Amino acid sequence: MTKTKRTALVAGATGVVGRNLLRRLAADPDWDVIAVSRRAPDVEGSYRHIAVDLLDAADAKAKLGALAEVTHVFFAAYIEKPGWAEMVAPNLALLANLMDAVEPAATGLAHVNLMHGTKWYGSHLGPFRTPAKETDPRHMPPNFYYDQQDFIVARQAGKAWTWSAARPHAVCGYAAGNPMNLVMVLAVYATVSKALGLPLRHPGSEANAGALYNVTDSGLLARACLWMATAPDAANQPFNITNGDVFRWRDLWPVFADYFGMATAQPQKIDLVQMMADKGALWERLGREHGLVAIPFDALVRWSYGNFVFTPDWDILSSTTKAKQHGFAEVEDSEAMFLRQFDELRARKIIP
């Protein structure tokens, strides 16, 4: 029997989530892949790239409206704005414009996977019930995750295709210049500290250093999204996806310091945006000395995301029991993951 080939459309293909999902799909001969993003992804493998501004409904319709072959949509596009309310309209428009363009043509559409996260539970607002479960109530909006899920649930009603939503936390993987890339924050912060002859300090408070935390490996997340998109038991529901372990930052800094060949010192809360604002010249010098890829310092890391991670003094922890019960039981050791991803940054000449 001939196996029917699936065609994936990956929206947001240059981000830390989309890029690694694209890499996974492009290496699989059972998938044809279409990458959708404003700039071309730096990903190896077999796929077609379409440059689209998903905020422009007409552009989306013109460039995506004839993609009759699409069977699976992986939606990882994201727009950051200063306020939570400001993020609702553009992030909903990204999804709505994509669906308005693709769904009418893609008569064989089977599944739409959404990329959300732990902010669904209010992890960005203050202490919340942990471990968070998919059945937990929503927090006071605005939260564009709610708008996107409500949109896709309403859109799917009575249709043959299904949907799912992934809820990871602090996705870790290579994607230079991505606004939510914890590995780059850690690696560049450590590299700058070492170059200045400083010990490696946790840049948050003592309480933040001691709170429980979990993260999600981008490769594990990609595999989870493929499972959600193809497993009947995963249809029409959300799943928390993390590495499956927890840690406290205070226990990882000595591991990181050993990797980078540094001493450690007690936590010292700093504003990474302010403290890194003048480090561009230092990074240029390091780039020349070590033959690094020439990425402008202000495009290398979004330091506001570092502040976001290292500010909460409450536990951030999700239950992955539901995913395991439904058939996805993969786990990653977070400590080993960080070191492996630092190795990749070195191999790519992003850091010394």
C-alpha angles and dihedrals in degrees: 000000000000113000113233111239117232124218118214125199110202112197115198092026097170098057126096090262100037095042094055093042088052091050091052094048095042090058093053115088091203091069135066108204136208117190116205119195139118093252129035116266119243091226128129121227140063116310143117120244123212117189107219137162100218091193087067107074093194093050090049092050093046096049102032103028095093098050096117091156097066113117101163131035119200107192113200100142116130140176121200121214131176096251135042093235091049091058096058102074099044096042092048089047091055090059097038094050091048093050093043089055101040108031099065092052099038099074090167094054108147107172146007118203120197125203113221132144150204092301082081085079096043097259087151094054105053142288113348136177111292137238085032115224129202090242094058115119122259121260125236107294153258096102118136091209088071093050093048094048093045089050095051094044090053092044093051096050109122093002129122094232124081135212139216136182128214119212108194127159129226096350110216123206144103118294116129115219095015112143094225106044114129096180091059091048091054097042097046093042090053093045093051092046091051093048089054091051092246129141117248108263130182102249094213134069126288088254092053091048090054100044120103115257139179133196138191127232110226092225092052089047091052091052090048091052091052089051092049091048096051109027114091091212090061097055123127099002144087128251133198108229120192136140089270096240134085134216144175117240092229089066095051101049093074088052091051092045091053090051093052094039096246141132120243132227137184120291116279116188112227137165102247092197091058097038095048096044093095100039098091095098091049090052092049089054091049089049092055094044095049102030094244125176108272103248116154110248093235089055095045101072137010099223092189086069089056089053089049092054097043099044106069116091093194133086117270108199135145130199114236094186093109093056091049092049091051095049112277110105104154118135138184131205102240096207091053090044093057093050092047091051092047086054089054092051089052093047090052090049092240092126130020 
